[in-house]
Amino acid sequence: MADDCCTPNGQVMILACSGGSNVGQISNQAVVELTMEGFGKIYCLAGVGGKLSGFVQSVKDTPNLLVMDGCPVGCAKAIFKENGLTLRNHVVVTELGIEKGGPLKPSQEEVDTVKEHTRGLFAGQSLPKAGGCSCCCG
Amino acid sequence: MKSAVAKSGITDEVGKLIDMMKIATYGVFGTPAVVIDGQVKAVGKAPTKDEVKSWLAQ
């Protein structure tokens, strides 16, 4: 395969439950914005859940990982367990003072709360700037 | 990859994909990546010959 594009170079892989509740959608919006701001790169949790080899292997081979669940049901966490993957940097939106059950469309304040917490998890770590290439997977 | 495959005696085709749209169909997070018989074996790193041998033996 090509080795001149899409090389992760240690950039943070970010997976969110993106579930059907306000907190699920907050997780999704936070991950979208973190990707757009160059913090890391959004990746497809559904592909991991579907046990597609490219997705499961990508998680195994990516050192910097962020996994975001909206609520304690922990669907993302469960997907990792089901696939024998090591959970690292796990964020649960409801543990940040945001209640499940609000409007489906997230407020920017709530999204910012999650983003700030997430950035704090990696504070002090030297992370490479995410590149503009998004050709491999969304 | 090619030398490891050759040493294994396997005569299957070994190729390098450079078309990003085709690479995207494997869903890999980055490259280089290794795919054997449709299964992604490594992502973002070049495997060792021993790793390749073990995959081919499976």
N, CA and C atoms of all chains as a GROMACS GRO file, in nm:
protein
  588
    1MET      N    1   0.083  -0.119   0.000
    1MET     CA    2   0.000   0.000   0.000
    1MET      C    3   0.087   0.125   0.000
    2ALA      N    4   0.029   0.235  -0.027
    2ALA     CA    5   0.105   0.359  -0.033
    2ALA      C    6   0.162   0.394   0.103
    3ASP      N    7   0.279   0.452   0.103
    3ASP     CA    8   0.337   0.493   0.230
    3ASP      C    9   0.366   0.643   0.231
    4ASP      N   10   0.304   0.715   0.142
    4ASP     CA   11   0.328   0.858   0.135
    4ASP      C   12   0.209   0.941   0.178
    5CYS      N   13   0.109   0.877   0.231
    5CYS     CA   14  -0.010   0.951   0.275
    5CYS      C   15  -0.080   0.868   0.381
    6CYS      N   16  -0.148   0.935   0.467
    6CYS     CA   17  -0.232   0.868   0.566
    6CYS      C   18  -0.153   0.798   0.676
    7THR      N   19  -0.023   0.806   0.675
    7THR     CA   20   0.051   0.742   0.782
    7THR      C   21   0.011   0.807   0.914
    8PRO      N   22  -0.031   0.728   1.013
    8PRO     CA   23  -0.082   0.786   1.136
    8PRO      C   24   0.020   0.872   1.211
    9ASN      N   25   0.147   0.830   1.209
    9ASN     CA   26   0.252   0.906   1.276
    9ASN      C   27   0.218   0.939   1.420
   10GLY      N   28   0.147   0.852   1.484
   10GLY     CA   29   0.116   0.871   1.625
   10GLY      C   30   0.000   0.964   1.654
   11GLN      N   31  -0.067   1.011   1.552
   11GLN     CA   32  -0.179   1.100   1.580
   11GLN      C   33  -0.290   1.024   1.652
   12VAL      N   34  -0.369   1.098   1.728
   12VAL     CA   35  -0.471   1.036   1.813
   12VAL      C   36  -0.588   0.986   1.729
   13MET      N   37  -0.617   0.859   1.746
   13MET     CA   38  -0.738   0.803   1.685
   13MET      C   39  -0.853   0.828   1.781
   14ILE      N   40  -0.961   0.885   1.732
   14ILE     CA   41  -1.073   0.919   1.820
   14ILE      C   42  -1.198   0.845   1.776
   15LEU      N   43  -1.257   0.773   1.871
   15LEU     CA   44  -1.379   0.698   1.843
   15LEU      C   45  -1.488   0.741   1.940
   16ALA      N   46  -1.605   0.763   1.890
   16ALA     CA   47  -1.717   0.803   1.975
   16ALA      C   48  -1.834   0.709   1.954
   17CYS      N   49  -1.915   0.694   2.059
   17CYS     CA   50  -2.032   0.608   2.046
   17CYS      C   51  -2.133   0.670   1.948
   18SER      N   52  -2.136   0.803   1.944
   18SER     CA   53  -2.227   0.874   1.852
   18SER      C   54  -2.370   0.822   1.862
   19GLY      N   55  -2.409   0.789   1.983
   19GLY     CA   56  -2.537   0.721   2.004
   19GLY      C   57  -2.661   0.808   1.990
   20GLY      N   58  -2.775   0.744   2.005
   20GLY     CA   59  -2.904   0.808   1.981
   20GLY      C   60  -2.960   0.879   2.101
   21SER      N   61  -2.880   0.956   2.167
   21SER     CA   62  -2.925   1.037   2.281
   21SER      C   63  -2.848   1.168   2.277
   22ASN      N   64  -2.886   1.260   2.364
   22ASN     CA   65  -2.812   1.388   2.364
   22ASN      C   66  -2.664   1.366   2.392
   23VAL      N   67  -2.634   1.281   2.489
   23VAL     CA   68  -2.493   1.262   2.523
   23VAL      C   69  -2.416   1.187   2.413
   24GLY      N   70  -2.486   1.100   2.344
   24GLY     CA   71  -2.423   1.033   2.229
   24GLY      C   72  -2.390   1.133   2.120
   25GLN      N   73  -2.482   1.226   2.096
   25GLN     CA   74  -2.460   1.327   1.993
   25GLN      C   75  -2.357   1.430   2.037
   26ILE      N   76  -2.350   1.455   2.167
   26ILE     CA   77  -2.244   1.543   2.218
   26ILE      C   78  -2.108   1.478   2.192
   27SER      N   79  -2.100   1.349   2.218
   27SER     CA   80  -1.972   1.278   2.193
   27SER      C   81  -1.934   1.290   2.046
   28ASN      N   82  -2.032   1.276   1.960
   28ASN     CA   83  -2.003   1.283   1.816
   28ASN      C   84  -1.957   1.423   1.776
   29GLN      N   85  -2.028   1.524   1.824
   29GLN     CA   86  -1.992   1.661   1.786
   29GLN      C   87  -1.855   1.699   1.842
   30ALA      N   88  -1.827   1.655   1.963
   30ALA     CA   89  -1.696   1.684   2.023
   30ALA      C   90  -1.584   1.621   1.940
   31VAL      N   91  -1.606   1.499   1.897
   31VAL     CA   92  -1.504   1.429   1.818
   31VAL      C   93  -1.487   1.493   1.680
   32VAL      N   94  -1.597   1.535   1.621
   32VAL     CA   95  -1.588   1.605   1.492
   32VAL      C   96  -1.504   1.732   1.507
   33GLU      N   97  -1.535   1.808   1.612
   33GLU     CA   98  -1.463   1.935   1.630
   33GLU      C   99  -1.317   1.913   1.666
   34LEU      N  100  -1.290   1.813   1.749
   34LEU     CA  101  -1.150   1.783   1.784
   34LEU      C  102  -1.071   1.744   1.659
   35THR      N  103  -1.137   1.675   1.568
   35THR     CA  104  -1.071   1.638   1.442
   35THR      C  105  -1.047   1.762   1.357
   36MET      N  106  -1.148   1.847   1.347
   36MET     CA  107  -1.133   1.968   1.265
   36MET      C  108  -1.029   2.063   1.322
   37GLU      N  109  -1.011   2.057   1.453
   37GLU     CA  110  -0.912   2.146   1.516
   37GLU      C  111  -0.773   2.084   1.518
   38GLY      N  112  -0.758   1.966   1.460
   38GLY     CA  113  -0.626   1.906   1.448
   38GLY      C  114  -0.578   1.829   1.570
   39PHE      N  115  -0.667   1.805   1.666
   39PHE     CA  116  -0.626   1.731   1.786
   39PHE      C  117  -0.599   1.585   1.755
   40GLY      N  118  -0.676   1.530   1.665
   40GLY     CA  119  -0.663   1.390   1.630
   40GLY      C  120  -0.746   1.362   1.506
   41LYS      N  121  -0.785   1.236   1.491
   41LYS     CA  122  -0.864   1.203   1.373
   41LYS      C  123  -0.978   1.109   1.409
   42ILE      N  124  -1.096   1.150   1.373
   42ILE     CA  125  -1.215   1.069   1.398
   42ILE      C  126  -1.202   0.936   1.323
   43TYR      N  127  -1.252   0.830   1.386
   43TYR     CA  128  -1.247   0.699   1.324
   43TYR      C  129  -1.380   0.630   1.348
   44CYS      N  130  -1.403   0.525   1.272
   44CYS     CA  131  -1.535   0.465   1.266
   44CYS      C  132  -1.553   0.350   1.366
   45LEU      N  133  -1.623   0.379   1.474
   45LEU     CA  134  -1.647   0.276   1.575
   45LEU      C  135  -1.735   0.164   1.521
   46ALA      N  136  -1.824   0.198   1.429
   46ALA     CA  137  -1.913   0.096   1.372
   46ALA      C  138  -1.832  -0.012   1.300
   47GLY      N  139  -1.724   0.029   1.233
   47GLY     CA  140  -1.639  -0.068   1.166
   47GLY      C  141  -1.574  -0.164   1.263
   48VAL      N  142  -1.538  -0.112   1.379
   48VAL     CA  143  -1.479  -0.198   1.484
   48VAL      C  144  -1.587  -0.291   1.538
   49GLY      N  145  -1.706  -0.235   1.560
   49GLY     CA  146  -1.817  -0.316   1.609
   49GLY      C  147  -1.855  -0.426   1.512
   50GLY      N  148  -1.837  -0.396   1.384
   50GLY     CA  149  -1.866  -0.495   1.281
   50GLY      C  150  -1.755  -0.596   1.260
   51LYS      N  151  -1.649  -0.582   1.340
   51LYS     CA  152  -1.534  -0.674   1.336
   51LYS      C  153  -1.467  -0.676   1.198
   52LEU      N  154  -1.471  -0.566   1.128
   52LEU     CA  155  -1.401  -0.557   1.000
   52LEU      C  156  -1.251  -0.547   1.028
   53SER      N  157  -1.174  -0.629   0.961
   53SER     CA  158  -1.034  -0.644   1.000
   53SER      C  159  -0.955  -0.515   0.991
   54GLY      N  160  -0.983  -0.431   0.893
   54GLY     CA  161  -0.909  -0.306   0.879
   54GLY      C  162  -0.929  -0.214   0.998
   55PHE      N  163  -1.048  -0.216   1.053
   55PHE     CA  164  -1.080  -0.129   1.165
   55PHE      C  165  -1.024  -0.186   1.296
   56VAL      N  166  -1.045  -0.314   1.317
   56VAL     CA  167  -0.996  -0.375   1.440
   56VAL      C  168  -0.842  -0.369   1.445
   57GLN      N  169  -0.779  -0.400   1.334
   57GLN     CA  170  -0.632  -0.397   1.332
   57GLN      C  171  -0.580  -0.255   1.347
   58SER      N  172  -0.650  -0.158   1.291
   58SER     CA  173  -0.608  -0.019   1.304
   58SER      C  174  -0.607   0.024   1.451
   59VAL      N  175  -0.710  -0.018   1.524
   59VAL     CA  176  -0.713   0.015   1.668
   59VAL      C  177  -0.595  -0.052   1.738
   60LYS      N  178  -0.570  -0.177   1.705
   60LYS     CA  179  -0.459  -0.250   1.770
   60LYS      C  180  -0.326  -0.182   1.744
   61ASP      N  181  -0.309  -0.128   1.625
   61ASP     CA  182  -0.178  -0.074   1.585
   61ASP      C  183  -0.164   0.076   1.606
   62THR      N  184  -0.262   0.139   1.665
   62THR     CA  185  -0.254   0.283   1.688
   62THR      C  186  -0.226   0.311   1.835
   63PRO      N  187  -0.112   0.371   1.865
   63PRO     CA  188  -0.074   0.389   2.006
   63PRO      C  189  -0.157   0.494   2.080
   64ASN      N  190  -0.194   0.601   2.014
   64ASN     CA  191  -0.267   0.710   2.081
   64ASN      C  192  -0.415   0.700   2.047
   65LEU      N  193  -0.492   0.672   2.151
   65LEU     CA  194  -0.632   0.638   2.130
   65LEU      C  195  -0.720   0.714   2.228
   66LEU      N  196  -0.834   0.758   2.180
   66LEU     CA  197  -0.933   0.819   2.267
   66LEU      C  198  -1.068   0.755   2.235
   67VAL      N  199  -1.135   0.705   2.339
   67VAL     CA  200  -1.264   0.640   2.319
   67VAL      C  201  -1.370   0.714   2.401
   68MET      N  202  -1.476   0.755   2.336
   68MET     CA  203  -1.576   0.837   2.403
   68MET      C  204  -1.713   0.769   2.402
   69ASP      N  205  -1.766   0.750   2.522
   69ASP     CA  206  -1.903   0.701   2.537
   69ASP      C  207  -1.990   0.815   2.587
   70GLY      N  208  -2.115   0.815   2.548
   70GLY     CA  209  -2.206   0.918   2.595
   70GLY      C  210  -2.253   0.892   2.737
   71CYS      N  211  -2.276   0.764   2.768
   71CYS     CA  212  -2.337   0.733   2.897
   71CYS      C  213  -2.279   0.604   2.954
   72PRO      N  214  -2.318   0.569   3.075
   72PRO     CA  215  -2.260   0.450   3.139
   72PRO      C  216  -2.297   0.317   3.073
   73VAL      N  217  -2.391   0.318   2.984
   73VAL     CA  218  -2.421   0.194   2.911
   73VAL      C  219  -2.291   0.144   2.846
   74GLY      N  220  -2.212   0.236   2.796
   74GLY     CA  221  -2.075   0.204   2.752
   74GLY      C  222  -2.068   0.118   2.627
   75CYS      N  223  -2.137   0.156   2.524
   75CYS     CA  224  -2.137   0.076   2.400
   75CYS      C  225  -1.998   0.070   2.338
   76ALA      N  226  -1.927   0.183   2.338
   76ALA     CA  227  -1.792   0.183   2.282
   76ALA      C  228  -1.701   0.091   2.364
   77LYS      N  229  -1.714   0.102   2.494
   77LYS     CA  230  -1.635   0.017   2.584
   77LYS      C  231  -1.665  -0.131   2.558
   78ALA      N  232  -1.793  -0.160   2.538
   78ALA     CA  233  -1.834  -0.299   2.514
   78ALA      C  234  -1.780  -0.350   2.380
   79ILE      N  235  -1.776  -0.263   2.282
   79ILE     CA  236  -1.722  -0.303   2.151
   79ILE      C  237  -1.573  -0.337   2.165
   80PHE      N  238  -1.504  -0.258   2.244
   80PHE     CA  239  -1.362  -0.287   2.266
   80PHE      C  240  -1.347  -0.423   2.335
   81LYS      N  241  -1.427  -0.446   2.436
   81LYS     CA  242  -1.418  -0.573   2.510
   81LYS      C  243  -1.449  -0.690   2.418
   82GLU      N  244  -1.553  -0.675   2.338
   82GLU     CA  245  -1.596  -0.782   2.247
   82GLU      C  246  -1.485  -0.819   2.148
   83ASN      N  247  -1.404  -0.720   2.113
   83ASN     CA  248  -1.298  -0.741   2.014
   83ASN      C  249  -1.162  -0.765   2.078
   84GLY      N  250  -1.159  -0.775   2.212
   84GLY     CA  251  -1.033  -0.800   2.280
   84GLY      C  252  -0.935  -0.685   2.270
   85LEU      N  253  -0.988  -0.563   2.259
   85LEU     CA  254  -0.902  -0.445   2.245
   85LEU      C  255  -0.883  -0.376   2.380
   86THR      N  256  -0.767  -0.318   2.395
   86THR     CA  257  -0.735  -0.249   2.520
   86THR      C  258  -0.793  -0.108   2.518
   87LEU      N  259  -0.876  -0.080   2.618
   87LEU     CA  260  -0.939   0.051   2.628
   87LEU      C  261  -0.841   0.150   2.689
   88ARG      N  262  -0.819   0.262   2.621
   88ARG     CA  263  -0.730   0.366   2.673
   88ARG      C  264  -0.798   0.501   2.658
   89ASN      N  265  -0.774   0.589   2.753
   89ASN     CA  266  -0.830   0.725   2.747
   89ASN      C  267  -0.980   0.722   2.719
   90HIS      N  268  -1.051   0.660   2.812
   90HIS     CA  269  -1.196   0.643   2.797
   90HIS      C  270  -1.269   0.760   2.863
   91VAL      N  271  -1.352   0.828   2.788
   91VAL     CA  272  -1.430   0.941   2.837
   91VAL      C  273  -1.578   0.903   2.834
   92VAL      N  274  -1.648   0.932   2.944
   92VAL     CA  275  -1.793   0.912   2.947
   92VAL      C  276  -1.857   1.049   2.970
   93VAL      N  277  -1.936   1.092   2.877
   93VAL     CA  278  -1.989   1.229   2.880
   93VAL      C  279  -2.070   1.255   3.006
   94THR      N  280  -2.150   1.159   3.050
   94THR     CA  281  -2.234   1.182   3.170
   94THR      C  282  -2.150   1.198   3.297
   95GLU      N  283  -2.027   1.154   3.293
   95GLU     CA  284  -1.940   1.171   3.410
   95GLU      C  285  -1.882   1.312   3.417
   96LEU      N  286  -1.914   1.393   3.319
   96LEU     CA  287  -1.863   1.530   3.315
   96LEU      C  288  -1.972   1.630   3.354
   97GLY      N  289  -2.076   1.581   3.422
   97GLY     CA  290  -2.181   1.670   3.470
   97GLY      C  291  -2.290   1.699   3.368
   98ILE      N  292  -2.293   1.623   3.262
   98ILE     CA  293  -2.396   1.642   3.159
   98ILE      C  294  -2.495   1.527   3.170
   99GLU      N  295  -2.622   1.560   3.190
   99GLU     CA  296  -2.722   1.456   3.210
   99GLU      C  297  -2.773   1.400   3.078
  100LYS      N  298  -2.801   1.273   3.081
  100LYS     CA  299  -2.861   1.209   2.964
  100LYS      C  300  -3.009   1.244   2.959
  101GLY      N  301  -3.060   1.272   2.840
  101GLY     CA  302  -3.202   1.298   2.826
  101GLY      C  303  -3.236   1.438   2.782
  102GLY      N  304  -3.137   1.517   2.755
  102GLY     CA  305  -3.163   1.652   2.708
  102GLY      C  306  -3.193   1.654   2.559
  103PRO      N  307  -3.201   1.775   2.504
  103PRO     CA  308  -3.227   1.789   2.360
  103PRO      C  309  -3.122   1.718   2.278
  104LEU      N  310  -3.167   1.656   2.169
  104LEU     CA  311  -3.076   1.576   2.087
  104LEU      C  312  -2.966   1.661   2.023
  105LYS      N  313  -3.000   1.784   1.992
  105LYS     CA  314  -2.900   1.872   1.933
  105LYS      C  315  -2.814   1.931   2.045
  106PRO      N  316  -2.686   1.903   2.044
  106PRO     CA  317  -2.603   1.946   2.156
  106PRO      C  318  -2.577   2.096   2.158
  107SER      N  319  -2.562   2.149   2.279
  107SER     CA  320  -2.524   2.289   2.290
  107SER      C  321  -2.372   2.299   2.279
  108GLN      N  322  -2.327   2.413   2.233
  108GLN     CA  323  -2.183   2.432   2.218
  108GLN      C  324  -2.113   2.428   2.354
  109GLU      N  325  -2.182   2.474   2.456
  109GLU     CA  326  -2.123   2.474   2.590
  109GLU      C  327  -2.093   2.330   2.635
  110GLU      N  328  -2.189   2.241   2.609
  110GLU     CA  329  -2.168   2.100   2.647
  110GLU      C  330  -2.055   2.038   2.565
  111VAL      N  331  -2.054   2.067   2.439
  111VAL     CA  332  -1.947   2.013   2.352
  111VAL      C  333  -1.812   2.064   2.398
  112ASP      N  334  -1.806   2.192   2.433
  112ASP     CA  335  -1.679   2.250   2.478
  112ASP      C  336  -1.631   2.186   2.608
  113THR      N  337  -1.727   2.153   2.696
  113THR     CA  338  -1.691   2.086   2.822
  113THR      C  339  -1.622   1.954   2.794
  114VAL      N  340  -1.676   1.879   2.702
  114VAL     CA  341  -1.619   1.748   2.668
  114VAL      C  342  -1.482   1.766   2.600
  115LYS      N  343  -1.473   1.860   2.512
  115LYS     CA  344  -1.346   1.884   2.442
  115LYS      C  345  -1.236   1.927   2.540
  116GLU      N  346  -1.273   2.012   2.634
  116GLU     CA  347  -1.174   2.060   2.730
  116GLU      C  348  -1.123   1.945   2.816
  117HIS      N  349  -1.216   1.862   2.861
  117HIS     CA  350  -1.178   1.745   2.942
  117HIS      C  351  -1.086   1.652   2.862
  118THR      N  352  -1.124   1.631   2.736
  118THR     CA  353  -1.047   1.542   2.650
  118THR      C  354  -0.905   1.593   2.629
  119ARG      N  355  -0.894   1.719   2.601
  119ARG     CA  356  -0.760   1.776   2.581
  119ARG      C  357  -0.677   1.762   2.708
  120GLY      N  358  -0.744   1.774   2.823
  120GLY     CA  359  -0.674   1.761   2.950
  120GLY      C  360  -0.615   1.623   2.971
  121LEU      N  361  -0.680   1.521   2.916
  121LEU     CA  362  -0.629   1.384   2.930
  121LEU      C  363  -0.492   1.369   2.865
  122PHE      N  364  -0.470   1.447   2.762
  122PHE     CA  365  -0.346   1.436   2.687
  122PHE      C  366  -0.249   1.550   2.719
  123ALA      N  367  -0.284   1.630   2.819
  123ALA     CA  368  -0.198   1.744   2.853
  123ALA      C  369  -0.059   1.694   2.891
  124GLY      N  370   0.039   1.759   2.841
  124GLY     CA  371   0.176   1.720   2.873
  124GLY      C  372   0.233   1.617   2.779
  125GLN      N  373   0.146   1.556   2.701
  125GLN     CA  374   0.195   1.459   2.603
  125GLN      C  375   0.227   1.531   2.473
  126SER      N  376   0.335   1.491   2.412
  126SER     CA  377   0.373   1.550   2.285
  126SER      C  378   0.305   1.472   2.173
  127LEU      N  379   0.201   1.533   2.120
  127LEU     CA  380   0.126   1.466   2.014
  127LEU      C  381   0.154   1.532   1.880
  128PRO      N  382   0.168   1.454   1.777
  128PRO     CA  383   0.188   1.511   1.645
  128PRO      C  384   0.063   1.582   1.597
  129LYS      N  385   0.082   1.686   1.521
  129LYS     CA  386  -0.031   1.756   1.462
  129LYS      C  387  -0.096   1.666   1.358
  130ALA      N  388  -0.226   1.656   1.366
  130ALA     CA  389  -0.296   1.573   1.268
  130ALA      C  390  -0.285   1.636   1.130
  131GLY      N  391  -0.262   1.552   1.032
  131GLY     CA  392  -0.249   1.602   0.896
  131GLY      C  393  -0.384   1.623   0.831
  132GLY      N  394  -0.381   1.675   0.713
  132GLY     CA  395  -0.506   1.703   0.644
  132GLY      C  396  -0.562   1.584   0.571
  133CYS      N  397  -0.484   1.479   0.562
  133CYS     CA  398  -0.529   1.364   0.486
  133CYS      C  399  -0.639   1.289   0.558
  134SER      N  400  -0.746   1.265   0.491
  134SER     CA  401  -0.854   1.189   0.553
  134SER      C  402  -0.904   1.085   0.454
  135CYS      N  403  -0.809   1.031   0.380
  135CYS     CA  404  -0.848   0.945   0.270
  135CYS      C  405  -0.872   0.801   0.312
  136CYS      N  406  -0.828   0.765   0.431
  136CYS     CA  407  -0.834   0.623   0.463
  136CYS      C  408  -0.969   0.580   0.518
  137CYS      N  409  -1.017   0.650   0.613
  137CYS     CA  410  -1.144   0.608   0.669
  137CYS      C  411  -1.209   0.723   0.741
  138GLY      N  412  -1.333   0.732   0.735
  138GLY     CA  413  -1.406   0.828   0.814
  138GLY      C  414  -1.510   0.759   0.895
  139MET      N  415   0.812  -0.779   0.230
  139MET     CA  416   0.696  -0.865   0.207
  139MET      C  417   0.726  -0.967   0.097
  140LYS      N  418   0.780  -0.916  -0.016
  140LYS     CA  419   0.801  -1.004  -0.130
  140LYS      C  420   0.902  -1.113  -0.098
  141SER      N  421   1.011  -1.075  -0.030
  141SER     CA  422   1.112  -1.177   0.000
  141SER      C  423   1.059  -1.279   0.100
  142ALA      N  424   0.981  -1.232   0.197
  142ALA     CA  425   0.925  -1.325   0.296
  142ALA      C  426   0.828  -1.422   0.229
  143VAL      N  427   0.750  -1.370   0.137
  143VAL     CA  428   0.655  -1.456   0.065
  143VAL      C  429   0.731  -1.555  -0.023
  144ALA      N  430   0.834  -1.505  -0.092
  144ALA     CA  431   0.912  -1.593  -0.180
  144ALA      C  432   0.976  -1.707  -0.101
  145LYS      N  433   1.030  -1.673   0.016
  145LYS     CA  434   1.095  -1.776   0.098
  145LYS      C  435   0.996  -1.879   0.149
  146SER      N  436   0.872  -1.839   0.161
  146SER     CA  437   0.771  -1.932   0.212
  146SER      C  438   0.729  -2.033   0.106
  147GLY      N  439   0.767  -2.004  -0.018
  147GLY     CA  440   0.729  -2.093  -0.127
  147GLY      C  441   0.592  -2.066  -0.183
  148ILE      N  442   0.525  -1.967  -0.129
  148ILE     CA  443   0.392  -1.933  -0.179
  148ILE      C  444   0.407  -1.854  -0.308
  149THR      N  445   0.326  -1.886  -0.405
  149THR     CA  446   0.339  -1.822  -0.536
  149THR      C  447   0.228  -1.722  -0.564
  150ASP      N  448   0.149  -1.693  -0.463
  150ASP     CA  449   0.041  -1.596  -0.482
  150ASP      C  450   0.098  -1.459  -0.515
  151GLU      N  451   0.017  -1.379  -0.579
  151GLU     CA  452   0.060  -1.245  -0.619
  151GLU      C  453   0.076  -1.153  -0.497
  152VAL      N  454   0.184  -1.076  -0.499
  152VAL     CA  455   0.206  -0.972  -0.397
  152VAL      C  456   0.205  -0.838  -0.469
  153GLY      N  457   0.121  -0.748  -0.426
  153GLY     CA  458   0.111  -0.620  -0.493
  153GLY      C  459   0.109  -0.504  -0.395
  154LYS      N  460   0.128  -0.385  -0.448
  154LYS     CA  461   0.124  -0.263  -0.367
  154LYS      C  462   0.014  -0.173  -0.420
  155LEU      N  463  -0.078  -0.139  -0.332
  155LEU     CA  464  -0.188  -0.050  -0.369
  155LEU      C  465  -0.146   0.094  -0.345
  156ILE      N  466  -0.169   0.179  -0.441
  156ILE     CA  467  -0.141   0.321  -0.422
  156ILE      C  468  -0.264   0.407  -0.447
  157ASP      N  469  -0.368   0.344  -0.494
  157ASP     CA  470  -0.494   0.417  -0.519
  157ASP      C  471  -0.566   0.437  -0.385
  158MET      N  472  -0.574   0.562  -0.342
  158MET     CA  473  -0.631   0.591  -0.211
  158MET      C  474  -0.776   0.546  -0.197
  159MET      N  475  -0.849   0.549  -0.304
  159MET     CA  476  -0.988   0.504  -0.296
  159MET      C  477  -0.996   0.354  -0.270
  160LYS      N  478  -0.903   0.281  -0.330
  160LYS     CA  479  -0.900   0.136  -0.306
  160LYS      C  480  -0.851   0.107  -0.165
  161ILE      N  481  -0.750   0.184  -0.121
  161ILE     CA  482  -0.701   0.165   0.015
  161ILE      C  483  -0.814   0.191   0.115
  162ALA      N  484  -0.893   0.293   0.085
  162ALA     CA  485  -1.002   0.330   0.177
  162ALA      C  486  -1.103   0.217   0.196
  163THR      N  487  -1.113   0.129   0.097
  163THR     CA  488  -1.211   0.021   0.110
  163THR      C  489  -1.173  -0.078   0.220
  164TYR      N  490  -1.047  -0.074   0.263
  164TYR     CA  491  -1.005  -0.162   0.373
  164TYR      C  492  -1.028  -0.097   0.509
  165GLY      N  493  -1.059   0.032   0.510
  165GLY     CA  494  -1.090   0.100   0.636
  165GLY      C  495  -0.972   0.123   0.727
  166VAL      N  496  -0.853   0.117   0.674
  166VAL     CA  497  -0.736   0.131   0.762
  166VAL      C  498  -0.717   0.277   0.803
  167PHE      N  499  -0.664   0.295   0.923
  167PHE     CA  500  -0.644   0.428   0.979
  167PHE      C  501  -0.524   0.497   0.916
  168GLY      N  502  -0.432   0.420   0.865
  168GLY     CA  503  -0.312   0.479   0.806
  168GLY      C  504  -0.237   0.377   0.722
  169THR      N  505  -0.130   0.423   0.666
  169THR     CA  506  -0.046   0.335   0.586
  169THR      C  507   0.098   0.346   0.635
  170PRO      N  508   0.186   0.253   0.602
  170PRO     CA  509   0.157   0.135   0.521
  170PRO      C  510   0.068   0.035   0.595
  171ALA      N  511   0.006  -0.048   0.519
  171ALA     CA  512  -0.077  -0.153   0.577
  171ALA      C  513  -0.055  -0.281   0.498
  172VAL      N  514  -0.081  -0.392   0.565
  172VAL     CA  515  -0.062  -0.522   0.500
  172VAL      C  516  -0.195  -0.596   0.500
  173VAL      N  517  -0.232  -0.646   0.385
  173VAL     CA  518  -0.355  -0.723   0.371
  173VAL      C  519  -0.321  -0.858   0.310
  174ILE      N  520  -0.365  -0.964   0.373
  174ILE     CA  521  -0.344  -1.098   0.320
  174ILE      C  522  -0.479  -1.166   0.304
  175ASP      N  523  -0.508  -1.204   0.184
  175ASP     CA  524  -0.636  -1.270   0.153
  175ASP      C  525  -0.754  -1.191   0.208
  176GLY      N  526  -0.746  -1.060   0.192
  176GLY     CA  527  -0.858  -0.975   0.232
  176GLY      C  528  -0.860  -0.936   0.378
  177GLN      N  529  -0.772  -0.991   0.458
  177GLN     CA  530  -0.768  -0.959   0.600
  177GLN      C  531  -0.653  -0.863   0.629
  178VAL      N  532  -0.683  -0.752   0.695
  178VAL     CA  533  -0.580  -0.655   0.729
  178VAL      C  534  -0.498  -0.710   0.847
  179LYS      N  535  -0.368  -0.716   0.828
  179LYS     CA  536  -0.279  -0.774   0.930
  179LYS      C  537  -0.198  -0.670   1.005
  180ALA      N  538  -0.170  -0.558   0.942
  180ALA     CA  539  -0.089  -0.454   1.007
  180ALA      C  540  -0.128  -0.318   0.950
  181VAL      N  541  -0.124  -0.218   1.037
  181VAL     CA  542  -0.160  -0.082   0.995
  181VAL      C  543  -0.058   0.016   1.052
  182GLY      N  544  -0.008   0.102   0.965
  182GLY     CA  545   0.081   0.208   1.010
  182GLY      C  546   0.222   0.166   1.040
  183LYS      N  547   0.258   0.048   1.000
  183LYS     CA  548   0.394   0.001   1.026
  183LYS      C  549   0.430  -0.108   0.925
  184ALA      N  550   0.558  -0.122   0.903
  184ALA     CA  551   0.606  -0.230   0.817
  184ALA      C  552   0.630  -0.353   0.906
  185PRO      N  553   0.574  -0.465   0.870
  185PRO     CA  554   0.591  -0.584   0.955
  185PRO      C  555   0.731  -0.643   0.941
  186THR      N  556   0.770  -0.720   1.040
  186THR     CA  557   0.897  -0.793   1.030
  186THR      C  558   0.875  -0.917   0.943
  187LYS      N  559   0.985  -0.973   0.897
  187LYS     CA  560   0.972  -1.095   0.816
  187LYS      C  561   0.909  -1.208   0.898
  188ASP      N  562   0.944  -1.212   1.026
  188ASP     CA  563   0.886  -1.317   1.111
  188ASP      C  564   0.734  -1.302   1.124
  189GLU      N  565   0.691  -1.177   1.133
  189GLU     CA  566   0.546  -1.155   1.139
  189GLU      C  567   0.480  -1.204   1.010
  190VAL      N  568   0.541  -1.170   0.899
  190VAL     CA  569   0.484  -1.212   0.770
  190VAL      C  570   0.480  -1.364   0.762
  191LYS      N  571   0.589  -1.426   0.804
  191LYS     CA  572   0.593  -1.573   0.801
  191LYS      C  573   0.480  -1.633   0.883
  192SER      N  574   0.458  -1.576   1.002
  192SER     CA  575   0.352  -1.632   1.087
  192SER      C  576   0.215  -1.613   1.025
  193TRP      N  577   0.196  -1.501   0.958
  193TRP     CA  578   0.066  -1.479   0.893
  193TRP      C  579   0.047  -1.577   0.777
  194LEU      N  580   0.153  -1.600   0.703
  194LEU     CA  581   0.142  -1.690   0.588
  194LEU      C  582   0.120  -1.835   0.632
  195ALA      N  583   0.168  -1.865   0.752
  195ALA     CA  584   0.154  -2.002   0.802
  195ALA      C  585   0.013  -2.030   0.853
  196GLN      N  586  -0.064  -1.926   0.873
  196GLN     CA  587  -0.200  -1.943   0.929
  196GLN      C  588  -0.295  -2.003   0.826
   0.00000   0.00000   0.00000
